[in-house]
Amino acid sequence: LQLEESGGGLVQPGGSLGLACTASGVSLDYYAIGWFRQAPGRGRELVSCFSDGNTHYSLNSRFTASVHKAWNTAYLQLNSLNPEDTSIYYCAARAGSGNICREGGMDHWGQGTQVTVSS
């Protein structure tokens, strides 16, 4: 399984961005998808854990995860962004389902995409 991320960029405070994580090699049906982020000088934190069509964990209500099965692509919609959301965002996959997304337990990682919130 390979994960390729896209959709990061520069956005003004209060704006929105959509991130995509396209998988190849194996169907995402068999995986829980975790979205993580890492800000400069800080550790990596879990943003969302999604599997079986459900969000099992979300850092806050401004971020919404989903999966498009036919496209084998996971999405993270980021709304009402503020400068504290500036980070590199990573998608990751772990075989199985449920609330199983842990930084040390993911099987596959995307390369990360930079999200910068600034006026």
N, C-alpha and C positions, 0 to 999 in steps of 0.2 A: 504494500500500500504506500502510495506517495501522495503527499498533500501539497498543493500549490495555492498560495494565498494571493489575493488581489484586493484592491479597493481602498487602500490607505491614502493619506494625503494631508493637505493643510485645510483646515476649516475654521471659521470664525466661531467665537463663543456663542452658544445657543444653536449652532447648526447641527446637521446630521451627516452621518456617513454610513455606507453599507459595506461590510467586508464579506468577501467570498472565500471559500476554501474548497477547491475542487480536488476530488480524490480520483486516483487511477489505480487500477490493479485489483481492487477488491471493492465490493459493494459496502457502502456506509451502513447498510441495514444491520450489519453485525457489530457495529461499534457505537460506543458512546463518544460524543464529540465534546471536547473541552475547549473553551476559549480562555486564554491566559493573557496577561499583559505585564510588561516590565517597564517601569519608568527609570530614568537615569539615576543611578545610585541606590536603587531599591531592589528588593527581591521580586520574584515573579509571583503574581497573585491570580487566583482563579476568578474569571469573570462570569462564566456560564458553563453548565453541564447539561447536555441535551442527548436524549436517547429515546427510542420507541415513540417518537412523536411528542415527547413531553420535555419540558424544562424542569430539571431536578434541582437546579441551583441557579440563582442569578444574583450577581453582586448588587444590583439595584434595578428599579423598574424602568430605567431609561434605556436599558439594553435588552434586545430581544433576539433570541436564537431560533433558527429553524433549519430544516433540511429539505431539499428538493430531491426526492428519491430518483426521479427519472434522469435528472442531470448529475446525480451523485455528487452534489455540492451542498455544503453547509454554509449558512449565512449568519452574520451577526450585525444587527441593525443598531447603530449607536445614535441616540437622540439627545437633544438638549445638552450638548457637549460643553464642557468647561475646561479651562487650562489644566486642571488637575487630572484630566483624562489623557493627557499627552503621554504616550507610551508606545513601545513596540507591542503589537498584538499578534499572538500566535494561536493557531488552531492545532489541536492534537487529537489523536484518536486512541481509544483503548478498547480492545475486544471485550464485548459484553454489553450489559445494559444497566440502567439505574444510575444512582448518584455515585458514580465510581471514578470521577475525574479527580486525580491527584497529580501534582506536578511530578512526583517521583514514580508514578505508576503508569504513565501513558506510553503506548507502544510506538507511536509514530508522531512526528512533529512537522509542521510546516516551517517555512524559512522565516516567517515573521513579516509584518508590514507596519510601517511607521504611521502613526496617527499623531498629528500635531494640531493643537487647538490654540489659536492665537489670533489676535486682531492686528 
